[in-house]
Amino acid sequence: MFNIMYNKIPKDIKPSQNVAKVTFVGAFDPMFSMILRERRLDTLLIMQDDAIDVEGNRRALGKINPNMEKKDKEEKVKEKDKEK
């Protein structure tokens, strides 16, 4: 979803990859964001690939609480409903 929206931005006003990386990591919980930021990845694409790897590793270690994910999804749905 992030890439779809990012790629729709006209080139003359599209933020740089570095700004996009900051926005991308800001969408995650603080711990996840910190892990990605500490990696100091060169490109948005590499950061997105690493995000998938980190998420998989955290799931395998039980560091991601499934109940918290459900709560986050419910909150996002409520926010979207408010925007309408």
N, C-alpha and C positions, 0 to 999 in steps of 0.2 A: 504494500500500500504506500509506504514512504516513497519508493522509487517512482511509482506512478504519479504521485503528486509533484515530486521534485522535477520530474522530466516534463511536466506540463507547464512549468514556469518559463515564460519567454526568456531567451538568452540574454537580452539586454538588462533584465532585472533579476536573473537567477543568482542566488547567493553562491559564493565559492564553495568548493568541496569542504574546506575547513569549517566554514559556518554550517554546512549541512551535517557534518560529523557531530558538531556540538548539539545541534537540534536532534539528531538521531539518538544519541546516547541519553539525552534528556527525557526521552520517552519511557525509559526503563526505571525500575526501582533504584534507589541510591547505591546499593551495594553492587548491582549489576553494572550501573553506569561507571562506578569507580574502577571496576575491573577492566572495562573497555578503555577508559581513559588512560589507565596506567600502562596499557600496552603500546601507546603512542603509535598507532597504526598510520601508515602513509596515505591511504586512500579510503574513501567511503566504501567502496566495494570490498576491500579487505576487512574493514571494520564490520560490515554486515556479515561476511563469512565467519569472522571470529565470534560475533554475537551468537550465531547458530551453534558453534562449537561450545562456547561458554554455557549457553543455556542447556545443551545436552549434558555437559559435565555436571552442572549444578543439579539437574534432575536426577542423574545417576547417583549423586551423593545425598540426595534427599534434601538439598538446600532450598528447593523451591516448594513452597507449601501449596498444594492443589487448592485448598480452601481460599487462600489469599488470591490465587489467580481468578477463581470464580468471583470473588468480591470485586476485584479490579475490573473484570468484564462487566459486572452489573453496574458499577459506578460509571463506566464509559457509556453504557447504554442510557443511563439516566442523564448524563451530560448532553448526549446527542438529542435526546427528547426535549431538553430545555432549550436547545438551539433552534428547534423547529418552531 
